């Protein structure tokens, strides 16, 4: 790996960390205990817009 690769990976990891912190913050505020609970709320919303998107999310969370 080259220096640019390592920097790109580090930047990607930081984005993941920021995303996880954001998700955890919302879960704490809403007193949501699990990702399954989040999915239970998100899936009906996605279902309204796109069944194929819902199927993809269900497969990833399942």
CNS distance restraints for C-alpha pairs under 8 A (distance, minus, plus):
assign (resid   1 and name CA) (resid   5 and name CA) 5.98 0.50 0.50
assign (resid   1 and name CA) (resid   6 and name CA) 6.94 0.50 0.50
assign (resid   2 and name CA) (resid   6 and name CA) 6.52 0.50 0.50
assign (resid   3 and name CA) (resid   7 and name CA) 6.26 0.50 0.50
assign (resid   4 and name CA) (resid   8 and name CA) 6.11 0.50 0.50
assign (resid   5 and name CA) (resid   9 and name CA) 6.16 0.50 0.50
assign (resid   6 and name CA) (resid  10 and name CA) 6.09 0.50 0.50
assign (resid   7 and name CA) (resid  11 and name CA) 6.12 0.50 0.50
assign (resid   8 and name CA) (resid  12 and name CA) 6.17 0.50 0.50
assign (resid   9 and name CA) (resid  13 and name CA) 6.14 0.50 0.50
assign (resid  10 and name CA) (resid  14 and name CA) 6.23 0.50 0.50
assign (resid  11 and name CA) (resid  15 and name CA) 6.34 0.50 0.50
assign (resid  12 and name CA) (resid  16 and name CA) 6.32 0.50 0.50
assign (resid  13 and name CA) (resid  17 and name CA) 6.15 0.50 0.50
assign (resid  14 and name CA) (resid  18 and name CA) 6.11 0.50 0.50
assign (resid  15 and name CA) (resid  19 and name CA) 6.12 0.50 0.50
assign (resid  16 and name CA) (resid  20 and name CA) 6.15 0.50 0.50
assign (resid  17 and name CA) (resid  21 and name CA) 6.22 0.50 0.50
assign (resid  18 and name CA) (resid  22 and name CA) 6.21 0.50 0.50
assign (resid  19 and name CA) (resid  23 and name CA) 6.20 0.50 0.50
assign (resid  20 and name CA) (resid  24 and name CA) 6.03 0.50 0.50
assign (resid  21 and name CA) (resid  25 and name CA) 6.04 0.50 0.50
assign (resid  22 and name CA) (resid  26 and name CA) 6.43 0.50 0.50
assign (resid  23 and name CA) (resid  27 and name CA) 6.17 0.50 0.50
assign (resid  24 and name CA) (resid  28 and name CA) 6.06 0.50 0.50
assign (resid  25 and name CA) (resid  29 and name CA) 6.20 0.50 0.50
assign (resid  26 and name CA) (resid  30 and name CA) 6.07 0.50 0.50
assign (resid  27 and name CA) (resid  31 and name CA) 5.61 0.50 0.50
assign (resid  27 and name CA) (resid  32 and name CA) 4.69 0.50 0.50
assign (resid  27 and name CA) (resid  33 and name CA) 6.96 0.50 0.50
assign (resid  28 and name CA) (resid  32 and name CA) 6.34 0.50 0.50
assign (resid  28 and name CA) (resid  33 and name CA) 7.99 0.50 0.50
assign (resid  32 and name CA) (resid  37 and name CA) 6.55 0.50 0.50
assign (resid  32 and name CA) (resid  38 and name CA) 7.10 0.50 0.50
assign (resid  33 and name CA) (resid  37 and name CA) 6.89 0.50 0.50
assign (resid  34 and name CA) (resid  38 and name CA) 6.66 0.50 0.50
assign (resid  35 and name CA) (resid  39 and name CA) 6.14 0.50 0.50
assign (resid  36 and name CA) (resid  40 and name CA) 6.13 0.50 0.50
assign (resid  36 and name CA) (resid  61 and name CA) 7.59 0.50 0.50
assign (resid  37 and name CA) (resid  41 and name CA) 6.54 0.50 0.50
assign (resid  38 and name CA) (resid  42 and name CA) 6.17 0.50 0.50
assign (resid  39 and name CA) (resid  43 and name CA) 5.73 0.50 0.50
assign (resid  39 and name CA) (resid  61 and name CA) 7.61 0.50 0.50
assign (resid  40 and name CA) (resid  44 and name CA) 7.33 0.50 0.50
assign (resid  41 and name CA) (resid  45 and name CA) 7.21 0.50 0.50
assign (resid  42 and name CA) (resid  46 and name CA) 6.25 0.50 0.50
assign (resid  43 and name CA) (resid  47 and name CA) 5.90 0.50 0.50
assign (resid  43 and name CA) (resid  54 and name CA) 6.11 0.50 0.50
assign (resid  43 and name CA) (resid  57 and name CA) 7.84 0.50 0.50
assign (resid  43 and name CA) (resid  58 and name CA) 7.83 0.50 0.50
assign (resid  44 and name CA) (resid  48 and name CA) 6.53 0.50 0.50
assign (resid  45 and name CA) (resid  49 and name CA) 7.17 0.50 0.50
assign (resid  46 and name CA) (resid  50 and name CA) 6.02 0.50 0.50
assign (resid  46 and name CA) (resid  51 and name CA) 7.28 0.50 0.50
assign (resid  46 and name CA) (resid  53 and name CA) 6.88 0.50 0.50
assign (resid  46 and name CA) (resid  54 and name CA) 5.72 0.50 0.50
assign (resid  47 and name CA) (resid  51 and name CA) 5.32 0.50 0.50
assign (resid  47 and name CA) (resid  53 and name CA) 7.77 0.50 0.50
assign (resid  47 and name CA) (resid  54 and name CA) 5.75 0.50 0.50
assign (resid  50 and name CA) (resid  54 and name CA) 6.48 0.50 0.50
assign (resid  51 and name CA) (resid  55 and name CA) 6.20 0.50 0.50
assign (resid  52 and name CA) (resid  56 and name CA) 6.27 0.50 0.50
assign (resid  53 and name CA) (resid  57 and name CA) 6.27 0.50 0.50
assign (resid  54 and name CA) (resid  58 and name CA) 6.08 0.50 0.50
assign (resid  55 and name CA) (resid  59 and name CA) 6.22 0.50 0.50
assign (resid  56 and name CA) (resid  60 and name CA) 6.36 0.50 0.50
assign (resid  57 and name CA) (resid  61 and name CA) 6.10 0.50 0.50
assign (resid  58 and name CA) (resid  62 and name CA) 5.66 0.50 0.50
